[in-house]
Amino acid sequence: MLVNWGNLLLDRAKTEEGREAERLVELAEAKYRSALEMNPDQHELIRDNWGNLVSDRARLQNEEDAEAFLAESERTYTASLGAELGRRLIATARQKLEAGRAI
């Protein structure tokens, strides 16, 4: 349920700009974090959705800034989620970002 709520917030953020978009993204991230805390065995599903969030944020930036953002995100997420899950989340985000650039 929290993952779906996060997805809805992320979709809504895509229709907004500026501070409101950022606020909605932050709320979505909070839902994914809560979902992971409540259901740690669901980390694959949560990681994929959280990866969407990170790649969407990176996509809003130029390529150099996006890479810096992903590197900083990897440090943040590995510190807060654990090394393996944090690295896999960022790897998912990188794959989604690259796939989006290829379109």
C-alpha positions as CSV (number, residue, x, y, z in Angstrom):
1,M,0.0,0.0,0.0
2,L,2.8,2.5,0.9
3,V,4.6,1.6,-2.4
4,N,1.5,2.5,-4.4
5,W,1.1,5.7,-2.4
6,G,4.7,6.6,-3.2
7,N,4.1,5.8,-6.9
8,L,1.1,8.1,-7.0
9,L,3.0,10.9,-5.3
10,L,5.9,10.4,-7.8
11,D,3.4,10.5,-10.7
12,R,1.9,13.7,-9.4
13,A,5.3,15.3,-8.9
14,K,5.9,14.8,-12.7
15,T,2.9,17.2,-13.3
16,E,4.3,19.9,-11.0
17,E,7.3,22.2,-11.1
18,G,9.7,23.7,-8.6
19,R,9.2,23.3,-4.9
20,E,5.9,21.5,-5.2
21,A,7.4,18.8,-7.4
22,E,10.3,18.4,-5.0
23,R,7.9,18.2,-2.0
24,L,5.9,15.4,-3.7
25,V,9.1,13.6,-4.5
26,E,10.2,13.8,-0.9
27,L,6.9,12.5,0.3
28,A,7.2,9.6,-2.2
29,E,10.6,8.8,-0.9
30,A,9.3,8.8,2.7
31,K,6.6,6.3,1.6
32,Y,9.2,4.0,0.0
33,R,11.4,4.2,3.1
34,S,8.4,3.4,5.4
35,A,7.4,0.5,3.2
36,L,10.9,-0.9,3.4
37,E,11.0,-0.6,7.2
38,M,7.6,-2.4,7.4
39,N,8.4,-5.1,4.8
40,P,12.2,-5.6,4.5
41,D,11.5,-8.8,2.6
42,Q,10.0,-6.7,-0.2
43,H,13.2,-4.9,-0.9
44,E,13.3,-5.8,-4.6
45,L,9.9,-4.2,-5.4
46,I,10.6,-1.2,-3.2
47,R,14.1,-0.8,-4.8
48,D,12.7,-0.8,-8.3
49,N,10.2,2.0,-7.4
50,W,12.7,3.9,-5.4
51,G,15.1,3.5,-8.4
52,N,12.4,5.2,-10.6
53,L,12.4,8.1,-8.2
54,V,16.2,8.6,-8.2
55,S,16.4,8.2,-12.0
56,D,13.5,10.7,-12.5
57,R,15.4,13.2,-10.2
58,A,18.6,12.6,-12.2
59,R,16.8,13.0,-15.5
60,L,15.9,16.6,-14.6
61,Q,19.6,17.5,-14.6
62,N,22.2,17.7,-17.3
63,E,24.4,14.7,-17.7
64,E,27.3,15.9,-15.6
65,D,25.1,17.0,-12.8
66,A,23.0,13.8,-13.0
67,E,26.2,11.7,-12.5
68,A,27.2,13.8,-9.5
69,F,23.6,13.4,-8.1
70,L,23.8,9.6,-8.6
71,A,27.2,9.4,-6.9
72,E,25.9,11.5,-3.9
73,S,22.7,9.4,-3.8
74,E,24.7,6.2,-3.7
75,R,26.7,7.5,-0.7
76,T,23.4,8.6,1.0
77,Y,21.5,5.4,0.3
78,T,24.3,3.0,1.2
79,A,24.7,4.8,4.5
80,S,21.0,4.7,5.3
81,L,19.9,1.4,3.7
82,G,23.0,-0.6,3.9
83,A,25.8,-1.1,1.3
84,E,24.2,-3.8,-0.8
85,L,20.7,-2.5,-1.1
86,G,21.9,1.1,-1.6
87,R,24.2,0.1,-4.4
88,R,21.5,-2.0,-6.1
89,L,19.0,0.9,-5.8
90,I,21.5,3.2,-7.5
91,A,22.3,0.6,-10.2
92,T,18.6,0.3,-10.9
93,A,18.3,4.1,-11.2
94,R,21.3,4.2,-13.5
95,Q,19.8,1.6,-15.8
96,K,16.5,3.4,-15.9
97,L,18.2,6.7,-16.6
98,E,20.3,5.2,-19.4
99,A,17.2,3.6,-20.9
100,G,15.4,6.9,-20.9
101,R,18.3,8.6,-22.6
102,A,18.3,6.0,-25.4
103,I,14.7,6.9,-26.3
